[in-house]
Amino acid sequence: EFMDMLAIAQSMPGPIALNTSLFVGNKRMGFKGSLFSGLGIILPSFLVILLIAIFFVQFKDNPVVERIFKGIRPAVVALIAAPLLGLGRSARISLKNVWIPVAVALSVSLAGVSPVYIVLAAILLGILHFAHVKRKIKS
């Protein structure tokens, strides 16, 4: 039973706190427990971000706020780049397949292709690829 719940928790996006709360909630009260424990983890952060957004709208044109955000930009880039590099390592990006993330980035940034279409295309290509591999193994 634990292995089933662990598989479910690991398949869900989100940090370990959310996965753990969903597991414990489900264990204690079933679906309702998962629902309310998940909301208990997600809602506080969501509400804080919502309050910041409401507050920010009033001060977005303030020169001091603009300078603060300009100063934060390098840190934001680093916070995005660090997990991206780790993801690249775990995805085993090599010289043979580096063109895929580059093509995706260029498609989104330069050609304006919606990431939704890219995800849908990746799903379709993945299904076709694994169907081909499965057929190849059987024969």
C-alpha positions in Angstrom: 0.0 0.0 0.0 2.9 2.4 0.8 4.5 1.7 -2.5 1.2 2.5 -4.3 0.9 5.8 -2.4 4.6 6.6 -3.0 4.1 6.1 -6.7 1.1 8.4 -6.7 2.9 11.0 -4.7 6.0 10.9 -7.0 3.8 11.2 -10.1 2.3 14.4 -9.0 4.0 17.7 -9.7 5.0 19.8 -6.7 7.4 19.8 -3.8 7.7 17.0 -1.3 5.5 18.9 1.2 2.6 18.8 -1.1 3.1 15.1 -2.0 3.5 14.2 1.6 0.4 16.1 2.6 -1.6 14.4 -0.1 -0.3 11.0 1.1 -1.1 11.7 4.7 -4.5 13.2 3.9 -5.5 10.2 1.8 -4.3 7.8 4.4 -6.3 9.5 7.2 -9.5 10.6 5.4 -9.4 9.3 1.8 -10.1 11.7 -1.1 -11.5 14.5 1.2 -8.3 14.3 3.3 -6.1 14.6 0.3 -8.2 17.5 -1.0 -8.1 19.5 2.2 -4.5 18.7 3.1 -3.5 19.8 -0.4 -5.4 23.0 -0.1 -3.8 23.6 3.3 -0.4 23.4 1.6 -1.2 25.5 -1.5 -3.6 28.2 -0.2 -1.2 30.1 2.1 1.4 30.6 -0.6 -1.3 31.5 -3.1 -2.9 34.0 -0.8 0.4 35.7 0.0 1.2 36.0 -3.7 -2.2 37.3 -4.4 -1.8 40.0 -1.7 1.6 40.9 -3.1 0.1 41.2 -6.6 -2.7 43.5 -5.3 -0.1 45.6 -3.4 2.3 45.7 -6.4 -0.3 47.1 -8.8 -0.5 50.3 -6.7 3.3 50.8 -6.7 4.4 49.3 -10.1 5.3 52.7 -11.6 7.2 53.9 -8.5 10.9 54.5 -9.5 12.2 52.9 -6.4 10.2 49.7 -7.0 11.3 49.7 -10.6 15.0 49.9 -9.5 14.5 47.1 -6.9 13.0 44.8 -9.6 15.9 45.8 -12.0 18.3 44.7 -9.3 16.5 41.4 -8.6 16.7 40.4 -12.3 20.1 38.6 -12.1 19.0 36.6 -9.1 15.8 35.6 -11.0 17.9 34.4 -13.9 20.2 32.4 -11.6 17.1 30.9 -9.8 15.8 29.7 -13.2 19.1 28.7 -14.7 20.3 26.5 -11.7 17.4 24.0 -11.9 17.4 24.1 -15.7 21.0 23.0 -15.7 20.2 20.2 -13.3 17.3 19.2 -15.4 19.5 19.1 -18.5 22.0 16.8 -16.7 19.2 14.4 -15.5 17.6 14.5 -19.0 21.0 13.3 -20.4 21.3 16.1 -22.9 24.2 15.4 -25.3 25.5 16.8 -28.5 23.2 14.4 -30.4 20.0 15.7 -28.8 20.8 19.3 -27.7 19.0 20.6 -30.8 15.6 19.6 -29.2 15.6 22.1 -26.3 17.3 24.7 -28.6 14.6 24.3 -31.2 11.9 24.5 -28.6 13.4 27.7 -27.1 13.7 29.3 -30.5 10.2 28.3 -31.5 8.7 29.8 -28.4 10.8 33.0 -28.2 11.3 33.9 -31.9 8.4 32.2 -33.8 5.8 32.8 -31.0 4.7 29.1 -31.0 2.6 28.4 -27.9 4.3 26.1 -25.4 1.0 24.2 -25.3 1.4 23.1 -28.9 5.0 22.0 -28.2 3.9 19.9 -25.2 1.1 18.3 -27.3 3.6 17.6 -30.1 6.0 16.1 -27.6 3.3 13.8 -26.3 2.4 12.7 -29.8 6.0 12.1 -30.8 6.7 10.2 -27.5 3.7 7.9 -28.1 4.8 7.3 -31.7 8.4 6.7 -30.7 7.5 4.2 -28.0 5.0 2.4 -30.2 7.7 2.1 -32.8 10.2 0.8 -30.2 7.6 -1.7 -28.8 6.9 -3.0 -32.3 10.6 -3.3 -33.0 11.1 -5.3 -29.8 8.3 -7.7 -30.6 9.7 -8.5 -34.1 
